Amino acid sequence: MTTKQPKSWRDVIEVHPAADLFPEMTADEKLALPKDIKKNGLIAPVALWRADREGPLMLLDGRNRLDAMEDVWGGQGGHLAGAGCAARL
């Protein structure tokens, strides 16, 4: 029996409503970000939040960075969105 891998980090990590307070990147910035991450690595980590020890991890900041990292790894969302990876973000 095989386990279905998530297609995207968005299948694993809920985005907190406060994330909408951060401005959207321009289209040009969104195109440049994966190239920059591939060249320089992820310099600014994403921000995760949990209401309590039992609550789910929620993304406060870093939607574009996570999207860009998926682009860098060829859309391998399951690779990026694995539980172990999410815990290290």
Contacts in CASP RR format, 6 or more apart in sequence:
PFRMAT RR
TARGET T0000
AUTHOR 0000-0000-0000
METHOD contacts of the structure
MODEL  1
MTTKQPKSWRDVIEVHPAADLFPEMTADEKLALPKDIKKNGLIAPVALWR
ADREGPLMLLDGRNRLDAMEDVWGGQGGHLAGAGCAARL
5 77 0 8 1.000
5 78 0 8 1.000
5 82 0 8 1.000
6 12 0 8 1.000
6 77 0 8 1.000
6 78 0 8 1.000
6 81 0 8 1.000
6 82 0 8 1.000
7 77 0 8 1.000
7 78 0 8 1.000
8 70 0 8 1.000
8 77 0 8 1.000
8 78 0 8 1.000
8 81 0 8 1.000
9 66 0 8 1.000
9 70 0 8 1.000
9 77 0 8 1.000
9 80 0 8 1.000
9 81 0 8 1.000
9 86 0 8 1.000
10 81 0 8 1.000
11 78 0 8 1.000
11 81 0 8 1.000
12 81 0 8 1.000
12 82 0 8 1.000
12 83 0 8 1.000
12 86 0 8 1.000
13 48 0 8 1.000
13 57 0 8 1.000
13 58 0 8 1.000
13 59 0 8 1.000
13 66 0 8 1.000
13 81 0 8 1.000
13 86 0 8 1.000
14 56 0 8 1.000
14 57 0 8 1.000
14 58 0 8 1.000
14 59 0 8 1.000
15 58 0 8 1.000
15 59 0 8 1.000
15 63 0 8 1.000
16 49 0 8 1.000
16 58 0 8 1.000
16 59 0 8 1.000
16 60 0 8 1.000
18 60 0 8 1.000
19 59 0 8 1.000
19 60 0 8 1.000
19 61 0 8 1.000
19 62 0 8 1.000
19 63 0 8 1.000
22 61 0 8 1.000
22 62 0 8 1.000
25 33 0 8 1.000
25 64 0 8 1.000
29 64 0 8 1.000
30 64 0 8 1.000
30 67 0 8 1.000
30 68 0 8 1.000
33 64 0 8 1.000
33 65 0 8 1.000
33 68 0 8 1.000
34 68 0 8 1.000
34 69 0 8 1.000
34 71 0 8 1.000
34 72 0 8 1.000
36 68 0 8 1.000
37 65 0 8 1.000
37 68 0 8 1.000
37 69 0 8 1.000
37 72 0 8 1.000
38 72 0 8 1.000
42 65 0 8 1.000
42 69 0 8 1.000
44 65 0 8 1.000
45 89 0 8 1.000
46 59 0 8 1.000
46 61 0 8 1.000
46 62 0 8 1.000
46 65 0 8 1.000
46 66 0 8 1.000
46 89 0 8 1.000
47 59 0 8 1.000
47 60 0 8 1.000
47 61 0 8 1.000
47 62 0 8 1.000
48 57 0 8 1.000
48 58 0 8 1.000
48 59 0 8 1.000
48 60 0 8 1.000
48 86 0 8 1.000
48 89 0 8 1.000
49 57 0 8 1.000
49 58 0 8 1.000
49 59 0 8 1.000
49 60 0 8 1.000
50 56 0 8 1.000
50 57 0 8 1.000
50 58 0 8 1.000
51 58 0 8 1.000
57 86 0 8 1.000
57 87 0 8 1.000
59 66 0 8 1.000
66 80 0 8 1.000
66 89 0 8 1.000
69 80 0 8 1.000
70 76 0 8 1.000
70 77 0 8 1.000
70 80 0 8 1.000
73 79 0 8 1.000
73 80 0 8 1.000
79 85 0 8 1.000
END
